[in-house]
Amino acid sequence: MAEYLLPDVGEGLTEAEIVAWKVKVGDVIAVNDIVVEIETAKSIVELPSPYAGTVTAILVDEGEMVAVGTPIIAVGDPAEAKTQSPGDAEGPESSDMDIDLSNPAASGGGEGESLVGRNKADRGPTRRPRRVANGTLATHIQAQASFETGLASPLVEAAEPEPAVPSTSARSLEPAQARVLAKPPVRKLAKDLGVDLATVVGSGEGGIVTRSDVESAVGGAMPTRYADQPGASVGPMAGARETREPIKGVRKMMAGAMTSSAFSAPHVTEWITFDATRTVEFVERLKKRREFRDVKVSPLLVLARACVLAMRRTPEINSFWDEAAQEVVYKGYVNLGIAAATPRGLVVPNVKEAQNLSLLELATALNDLTAVAREGKTQPAEMSGGTFTITNVGVFGVDAGTPIINPGESAILCFGAIKKQPWVVDDEVVARHVTTLALSFDHRHIDGEKGSRFLADIAGILEDPASALLF
């Protein structure tokens, strides 16, 4: 029997949320089969199994936050337990090691599992860990090094058993805590909502505190994800005066990054409104070309290419202010970030080495990037190392905005909606496709002249895509 410990996926992970199990108890799995989706502070990651065998237990419920190194699933052969000798299974030492029921991972944390608060006598005898032939406990220690999706975690066989950690039984809890019966997920919910379980009257069988009891204690149900509420009239507030949602995962990371950037780099934002009719016409011509038949083409593609070209004249846009070293770092490559709104928050994956891509290659890369982001499958490596970002608010019908620079970068471009508006052409008012760009930049090393030139160069290319030949 092997327990799979939550690994560090290579980004300094300390904890993650179990989003969705891809297997169930009784499933037979092979090494590298995807068993679970987790949400880290940056993205959703699929974890493959380092073991082959039968899933014998799911140790953590969906929606729970767990620390790195916590057992999340057990894999082995169910017949293994039946072949144990009585001396292995039971004996004078069989009650030496209690299960810590205050830990959801130890009890399974699911419905119908053990309740935190029950005395040991209520649970009956416990089984001590099975020993292997040489009398030592064979334990697998997962290497907490870089973990790459699709590969098995490296394993090390321990020669000696780890010293047993004293468990916490209900008898060691405070009197009020010991009296309250609640399952681990319910206790976690109470903790998230700030509810003292000692003040909640349990409505379950035998006085067990249920999820609804905790929700009632705060005057409404916990918020669910927007996609899970068909027909809800006011989103997560339906049927409740107010709700509380824990700040975690992608949103927590985004909040920290934006706060750090807003209050460390002096932002300047400049705007330009121009006629983008020729870009709209150019995009329509591209769609009819055989090479672009299998990719989505939009004005964002032309804008992305224009940014890469304009950086040749204003390399400061693609640099970074290193406060610690008191240096400006100029980058000879462009990792072009595209801000993408997902159900779990804002993510900014980037196209690596965008300066080396043809227009068709850039279109393909943008298609792949946005498709993965919509599915919530963007990996940490795809979001690291960005040098410049585009945020496209035009898809929401918004004209423009004042974006905040991503940490590690020096500028961000906001692309507004392209709308037909009256425009003066050769002293005549005609209907044209008009849009607005807004550029925020770090004024510590990008002055107004450089920021203005970069913005004007981009607008010039979108006004006349043929002018890109001048760069």
Disulfide bonds with the S-S distance in Angstrom:
none
